[in-house]
């Protein structure tokens, strides 16, 4: 596994509890912070789903 991939996995593991806590307190956030949180959550789902034809959605294999 590449060092970038390992770094991303570590980031996701450490940030998930933080994002879940923010989601629970979403009602306390101002509108711009709430939108930013939603954007991060949407991006996180895209990263976790991945590209159906490649290992990383953001960097598809140019050889294909």
BELLINJO-V750814 format. One record per helix or strand of 3 or more residues. SS is the DSSP state (H for helix, E for strand). FROM is the first residue (numbers start at 1). TO is the last residue. If there is no record, write none. Layout:
ss->SS from->FROM to->TO
ss->SS from->FROM to->TO
//
This chain:
ss->H from->3 to->24
ss->H from->26 to->28
ss->H from->31 to->49
//
